[in-house]
Amino acid sequence: MPSDRPDSEAIALEDWLRSVREVLGDAGGPPISKEERTALLDVARVAAHRSERIAAPLTTFLAGVAYGALAAEDRPAALRALVSALEA
């Protein structure tokens, strides 16, 4: 889907995520690691391809609710396990 914003105006991912965390305040939690980001994008990819595309953000939200309280080092493995279960 084309963006409404020209590429020259797009905000870099790291800047975007930092801005979102600032808006969320304490509820934003710690930064997302690169490993978590990759795993979350895999969750979204599987959801978008196995169901309606709109399932991707909703599924990643549910994963965040379910795994957000885990220790940072445990979240990527939990997300990868979720990807495996969703792909099965």
DSSP file (Angstrom, degrees, kcal/mol; ACC not computed):
  #  RESIDUE AA STRUCTURE BP1 BP2  ACC     N-H-->O    O-->H-N    N-H-->O    O-->H-N    TCO  KAPPA ALPHA  PHI   PSI    X-CA   Y-CA   Z-CA
    1    1 A M              0   0    0      0, 0.0     0, 0.0     0, 0.0     0, 0.0   0.000 360.0 360.0 360.0 127.3    0.0    0.0    0.0
    2    2 A P        -     0   0    0      0, 0.0     2,-0.2     0, 0.0     0, 0.0  -0.297 360.0-117.4 -66.3 149.0    1.5    3.3   -1.0
    3    3 A S        -     0   0    0      2,-0.2     4,-0.1     1,-0.1     0, 0.0  -0.549   4.9-137.7 -83.6 151.2    2.3    5.8    1.8
    4    4 A D  S    S+     0   0    0     -2,-0.2    -1,-0.1     2,-0.1     0, 0.0   0.579  89.8  72.0 -78.0 -10.2    0.7    9.2    2.0
    5    5 A R  S    S-     0   0    0      2,-0.0    -2,-0.2     1,-0.0     5,-0.1  -0.905  90.0-117.1-112.1 128.3    4.0   10.6    2.8
    6    6 A P    >>  -     0   0    0      0, 0.0     3,-2.3     0, 0.0     4,-0.6  -0.290  31.1-111.9 -60.2 149.7    6.9   11.0    0.3
    7    7 A D  G >4 S+     0   0    0      1,-0.3     3,-1.2     2,-0.2    -2,-0.0   0.830 116.3  64.0 -53.1 -34.9   10.0    8.9    1.1
    8    8 A S  G 34 S+     0   0    0      1,-0.3    -1,-0.3     3,-0.0    -3,-0.0   0.719 106.4  44.5 -64.7 -18.7   11.9   12.1    1.8
    9    9 A E  G <4 S+     0   0    0     -3,-2.3    -1,-0.3     2,-0.1    -2,-0.2   0.476  85.1 119.6-101.7  -4.8    9.6   12.8    4.7
   10   10 A A    <<  -     0   0    0     -3,-1.2     2,-0.4    -4,-0.6     3,-0.0  -0.331  64.5-124.8 -64.5 141.8    9.5    9.3    6.2
   11   11 A I        -     0   0    0      1,-0.1    -1,-0.1     2,-0.0    -2,-0.1  -0.733  29.1-107.8 -88.7 133.4   10.8    9.1    9.8
   12   12 A A     >  -     0   0    0     -2,-0.4     4,-2.8     1,-0.1     5,-0.2  -0.276  29.2-116.4 -58.7 145.0   13.6    6.6   10.3
   13   13 A L  H  > S+     0   0    0      1,-0.2     4,-3.0     2,-0.2     5,-0.3   0.898 113.3  49.5 -53.3 -49.4   12.4    3.5   12.2
   14   14 A E  H  > S+     0   0    0      1,-0.2     4,-2.2     2,-0.2    -1,-0.2   0.903 113.3  47.3 -60.3 -41.1   14.6    4.1   15.3
   15   15 A D  H  > S+     0   0    0      2,-0.2     4,-2.4     1,-0.2    -1,-0.2   0.903 112.6  50.1 -65.8 -40.8   13.4    7.7   15.5
   16   16 A W  H  X S+     0   0    0     -4,-2.8     4,-2.6     2,-0.2    -2,-0.2   0.950 111.7  46.7 -61.6 -50.1    9.8    6.6   15.1
   17   17 A L  H  X S+     0   0    0     -4,-3.0     4,-2.4     1,-0.2    -1,-0.2   0.887 112.0  51.2 -61.8 -39.3   10.1    3.9   17.8
   18   18 A R  H  X S+     0   0    0     -4,-2.2     4,-2.1    -5,-0.3    -1,-0.2   0.913 110.7  49.2 -63.1 -42.5   11.8    6.4   20.2
   19   19 A S  H  X S+     0   0    0     -4,-2.4     4,-2.4     2,-0.2    -2,-0.2   0.908 110.1  50.5 -63.6 -42.2    9.0    8.9   19.6
   20   20 A V  H  X S+     0   0    0     -4,-2.6     4,-2.5     1,-0.2    -2,-0.2   0.929 110.1  50.0 -61.9 -44.5    6.3    6.3   20.2
   21   21 A R  H  X S+     0   0    0     -4,-2.4     4,-1.4     1,-0.2     7,-0.3   0.872 109.3  52.2 -63.0 -36.3    8.0    5.3   23.5
   22   22 A E  H  < S+     0   0    0     -4,-2.1    -1,-0.2     2,-0.2    -2,-0.2   0.920 110.6  47.3 -64.3 -43.1    8.1    9.0   24.5
   23   23 A V  H  < S+     0   0    0     -4,-2.4    -2,-0.2     1,-0.2    -1,-0.2   0.900 113.5  48.3 -64.3 -40.3    4.4    9.4   23.8
   24   24 A L  H >< S-     0   0    0     -4,-2.5     3,-1.2     1,-0.2    -1,-0.2   0.724  91.9-170.7 -73.2 -21.4    3.6    6.2   25.8
   25   25 A G  G ><  -     0   0    0     -4,-1.4     3,-2.1     1,-0.3     4,-0.3  -0.368  64.6  -8.7  65.2-142.2    5.8    7.3   28.7
   26   26 A D  G >  S+     0   0    0      1,-0.3     3,-1.4     2,-0.2    -1,-0.3   0.798 132.6  64.4 -58.9 -29.7    6.5    4.6   31.4
   27   27 A A  G <  S+     0   0    0     -3,-1.2    -1,-0.3     1,-0.3    -2,-0.2   0.685  86.7  74.0 -68.5 -16.3    3.9    2.3   29.7
   28   28 A G  G <  S-     0   0    0     -3,-2.1    -1,-0.3    -7,-0.3    -2,-0.2   0.687  87.3-162.0 -71.3 -18.1    6.2    2.2   26.7
   29   29 A G    <   -     0   0    0     -3,-1.4    -1,-0.1    -4,-0.3     3,-0.1  -0.079  37.4 -25.7  67.1-169.3    8.6   -0.1   28.5
   30   30 A P  S    S-     0   0    0      0, 0.0     3,-0.1     0, 0.0     0, 0.0  -0.270  82.9 -80.2 -73.4 162.8   12.2   -0.7   27.5
   31   31 A P        -     0   0    0      0, 0.0     2,-0.5     0, 0.0   -13,-0.0  -0.232  49.0-106.7 -58.9 153.2   13.4   -0.3   23.9
   32   32 A I        -     0   0    0     -3,-0.1   -15,-0.0     4,-0.0    -3,-0.0  -0.721  35.1-130.7 -82.9 126.6   12.7   -3.2   21.5
   33   33 A S     >  -     0   0    0     -2,-0.5     4,-2.8     1,-0.1     5,-0.2  -0.297  20.8-111.1 -71.8 162.2   15.8   -5.2   20.7
   34   34 A K  H  > S+     0   0    0      1,-0.2     4,-2.4     2,-0.2     5,-0.2   0.875 120.9  52.8 -61.2 -36.6   16.8   -6.0   17.2
   35   35 A E  H  > S+     0   0    0      2,-0.2     4,-2.2     1,-0.2    -1,-0.2   0.907 110.8  46.2 -66.3 -41.5   16.1   -9.7   17.9
   36   36 A E  H  > S+     0   0    0      2,-0.2     4,-3.1     1,-0.2     5,-0.2   0.914 110.9  53.3 -65.3 -42.1   12.6   -8.8   19.3
   37   37 A R  H  X S+     0   0    0     -4,-2.8     4,-2.5     1,-0.2    -2,-0.2   0.929 109.9  47.4 -58.8 -46.3   11.9   -6.6   16.3
   38   38 A T  H  X S+     0   0    0     -4,-2.4     4,-1.9     1,-0.2    -1,-0.2   0.926 113.9  47.3 -60.6 -45.5   12.8   -9.4   13.9
   39   39 A A  H  X S+     0   0    0     -4,-2.2     4,-2.2     2,-0.2    -2,-0.2   0.899 111.8  50.0 -65.7 -40.5   10.6  -11.8   15.8
   40   40 A L  H  X S+     0   0    0     -4,-3.1     4,-2.5     1,-0.2    -1,-0.2   0.897 109.6  51.1 -64.5 -39.8    7.7   -9.4   16.0
   41   41 A L  H  X S+     0   0    0     -4,-2.5     4,-2.4    -5,-0.2    -1,-0.2   0.862 108.9  52.0 -65.6 -34.1    7.9   -8.7   12.3
   42   42 A D  H  X S+     0   0    0     -4,-1.9     4,-2.6     2,-0.2     5,-0.2   0.904 108.3  50.9 -66.2 -40.6    7.8  -12.5   11.7
   43   43 A V  H  X S+     0   0    0     -4,-2.2     4,-2.4     1,-0.2    -2,-0.2   0.942 112.8  46.2 -59.5 -46.8    4.7  -12.7   13.9
   44   44 A A  H  X S+     0   0    0     -4,-2.5     4,-2.6     2,-0.2    -2,-0.2   0.895 111.4  52.3 -63.2 -40.9    3.1  -10.0   11.8
   45   45 A R  H  X S+     0   0    0     -4,-2.4     4,-1.8     2,-0.2    -2,-0.2   0.940 111.4  45.2 -61.3 -48.7    4.2  -11.7    8.5
   46   46 A V  H  X S+     0   0    0     -4,-2.6     4,-2.4     1,-0.2     5,-0.2   0.926 114.0  49.4 -62.7 -44.7    2.7  -15.0    9.5
   47   47 A A  H  X S+     0   0    0     -4,-2.4     4,-1.4    -5,-0.2     8,-0.2   0.913 111.4  49.2 -61.2 -42.6   -0.6  -13.4   10.7
   48   48 A A  H  < S+     0   0    0     -4,-2.6    -1,-0.2     1,-0.2    -2,-0.2   0.823 117.9  39.9 -67.9 -30.7   -0.9  -11.3    7.5
   49   49 A H  H  < S+     0   0    0     -4,-1.8    -1,-0.2    -5,-0.2    -2,-0.2   0.732 118.6  44.3 -91.7 -23.4   -0.3  -14.4    5.2
   50   50 A R  H  < S+     0   0    0     -4,-2.4     2,-0.2    -5,-0.2    -2,-0.2   0.598 127.3   9.5 -95.5 -12.2   -2.3  -17.0    7.2
   51   51 A S  S  < S-     0   0    0     -4,-1.4     2,-0.1    -5,-0.2     5,-0.0  -0.621 111.1 -40.5-141.5-162.5   -5.3  -14.7    7.8
   52   52 A E    >   -     0   0    0     -2,-0.2     3,-2.4     1,-0.1     4,-0.3  -0.454  59.7-115.2 -67.6 148.1   -6.7  -11.4    6.8
   53   53 A R  T >  S+     0   0    0      1,-0.3     3,-2.0     2,-0.2    -1,-0.1   0.836 114.0  66.0 -56.0 -33.9   -3.9   -8.8    6.5
   54   54 A I  T 3> S+     0   0    0      1,-0.3     4,-1.0     2,-0.2    -1,-0.3   0.627  84.3  75.6 -67.0  -9.5   -5.5   -6.8    9.3
   55   55 A A  H <> S+     0   0    0     -3,-2.4     4,-2.9    -8,-0.2    -1,-0.3   0.746  79.6  75.5 -69.7 -22.4   -4.7   -9.7   11.6
   56   56 A A  H <> S+     0   0    0     -3,-2.0     4,-2.2    -4,-0.3     5,-0.2   0.953  99.6  36.0 -60.1 -56.3   -1.0   -8.6   11.6
   57   57 A P  H  > S+     0   0    0      0, 0.0     4,-1.9     0, 0.0    -1,-0.2   0.880 119.2  51.1 -67.8 -32.9   -1.2   -5.6   13.9
   58   58 A L  H  X S+     0   0    0     -4,-1.0     4,-2.3     2,-0.2    -2,-0.2   0.902 111.0  47.9 -69.0 -38.9   -3.8   -7.2   16.1
   59   59 A T  H  X S+     0   0    0     -4,-2.9     4,-2.3     2,-0.2    -1,-0.2   0.902 111.2  50.0 -67.7 -41.1   -1.7  -10.4   16.5
   60   60 A T  H  X S+     0   0    0     -4,-2.2     4,-2.3    -5,-0.3    -1,-0.2   0.872 109.7  52.5 -66.3 -34.3    1.4   -8.4   17.4
   61   61 A F  H  X S+     0   0    0     -4,-1.9     4,-2.5     2,-0.2    -2,-0.2   0.950 109.4  48.3 -62.1 -48.4   -0.6   -6.5   19.9
   62   62 A L  H  X S+     0   0    0     -4,-2.3     4,-2.5     1,-0.2    -2,-0.2   0.886 111.1  51.1 -59.9 -39.2   -1.8   -9.8   21.5
   63   63 A A  H  X S+     0   0    0     -4,-2.3     4,-2.9     2,-0.2     5,-0.3   0.902 109.4  51.0 -64.4 -40.3    1.8  -11.0   21.6
   64   64 A G  H  X S+     0   0    0     -4,-2.3     4,-1.9     2,-0.2    -2,-0.2   0.908 111.2  47.2 -63.3 -41.8    2.9   -7.8   23.3
   65   65 A V  H  < S+     0   0    0     -4,-2.5     4,-0.3     2,-0.2    -2,-0.2   0.927 117.4  43.4 -63.7 -44.5    0.2   -8.2   25.9
   66   66 A A  H  < S+     0   0    0     -4,-2.5    -2,-0.2    -5,-0.2    -1,-0.2   0.882 128.8  24.9 -70.0 -39.4    1.1  -11.8   26.5
   67   67 A Y  H >< S+     0   0    0     -4,-2.9     3,-1.6    -5,-0.2    -2,-0.2   0.471  92.0  96.4-109.1  -3.7    4.9  -11.5   26.5
   68   68 A G  T 3< S+     0   0    0     -4,-1.9    -1,-0.1    -5,-0.3    -3,-0.1   0.799  84.7  52.5 -60.1 -30.1    5.5   -7.9   27.5
   69   69 A A  T 3  S+     0   0    0     -4,-0.3    -1,-0.3    -3,-0.2    -2,-0.1   0.557  87.9 104.6 -84.7  -7.6    6.0   -8.8   31.2
   70   70 A L  S <  S-     0   0    0     -3,-1.6     5,-0.1     1,-0.1     2,-0.0  -0.300  88.5 -87.6 -67.7 157.8    8.7  -11.5   30.3
   71   71 A A    >>  -     0   0    0      1,-0.1     3,-1.9     2,-0.0     4,-1.2  -0.390  41.3-113.4 -61.0 144.6   12.3  -10.7   31.0
   72   72 A A  T 34 S+     0   0    0      1,-0.3     3,-0.4     2,-0.2    -1,-0.1   0.840 116.7  54.1 -52.7 -38.2   13.9   -9.0   27.9
   73   73 A E  T 34 S+     0   0    0      1,-0.2     4,-0.4     2,-0.1    -1,-0.3   0.702 109.0  49.3 -73.1 -17.5   16.1  -11.9   27.2
   74   74 A D  T <> S+     0   0    0     -3,-1.9     4,-1.9     1,-0.1    -1,-0.2   0.677  92.3  76.7 -93.0 -19.5   13.1  -14.3   27.2
   75   75 A R  H  X S+     0   0    0     -4,-1.2     4,-2.6    -3,-0.4     5,-0.2   0.906  89.3  52.9 -63.4 -45.0   10.9  -12.4   24.8
   76   76 A P  H  > S+     0   0    0      0, 0.0     4,-2.6     0, 0.0    -1,-0.2   0.919 111.2  47.2 -59.2 -41.8   12.6  -13.2   21.5
   77   77 A A  H  > S+     0   0    0     -4,-0.4     4,-2.3     2,-0.2    -2,-0.2   0.903 112.1  50.2 -65.2 -40.1   12.4  -17.0   22.1
   78   78 A A  H  X S+     0   0    0     -4,-1.9     4,-1.9     2,-0.2    -1,-0.2   0.911 111.9  48.2 -63.6 -41.3    8.8  -16.7   23.2
   79   79 A L  H  X S+     0   0    0     -4,-2.6     4,-2.3     2,-0.2    -2,-0.2   0.898 110.5  50.7 -66.6 -40.5    8.0  -14.8   20.0
   80   80 A R  H  X S+     0   0    0     -4,-2.6     4,-2.4    -5,-0.2    -1,-0.2   0.899 109.3  51.6 -63.2 -39.0    9.8  -17.3   17.8
   81   81 A A  H  X S+     0   0    0     -4,-2.3     4,-2.4     2,-0.2    -1,-0.2   0.892 108.5  51.5 -63.8 -38.0    7.9  -20.1   19.5
   82   82 A L  H  X S+     0   0    0     -4,-1.9     4,-2.6     2,-0.2    -2,-0.2   0.922 108.4  51.2 -63.6 -43.8    4.7  -18.2   18.7
   83   83 A V  H  X S+     0   0    0     -4,-2.3     4,-2.0     1,-0.2    -2,-0.2   0.934 110.6  49.0 -57.8 -46.7    5.8  -17.9   15.0
   84   84 A S  H  X S+     0   0    0     -4,-2.4     4,-1.1     1,-0.2    -1,-0.2   0.914 112.2  48.0 -60.9 -42.7    6.4  -21.6   14.9
   85   85 A A  H  < S+     0   0    0     -4,-2.4     3,-0.2     1,-0.2    -1,-0.2   0.889 112.4  48.5 -66.5 -38.3    3.0  -22.4   16.4
   86   86 A L  H  < S+     0   0    0     -4,-2.6    -1,-0.2     1,-0.2    -2,-0.2   0.802 111.0  50.9 -71.8 -28.7    1.2  -20.1   14.0
   87   87 A E  H  <        0   0    0     -4,-2.0    -1,-0.2     1,-0.2    -2,-0.2   0.695 360.0 360.0 -79.9 -19.0    3.0  -21.6   11.0
   88   88 A A     <        0   0    0     -4,-1.1    -1,-0.2    -3,-0.2    -2,-0.1   0.494 360.0 360.0 -68.8 360.0    2.1  -25.1   12.0
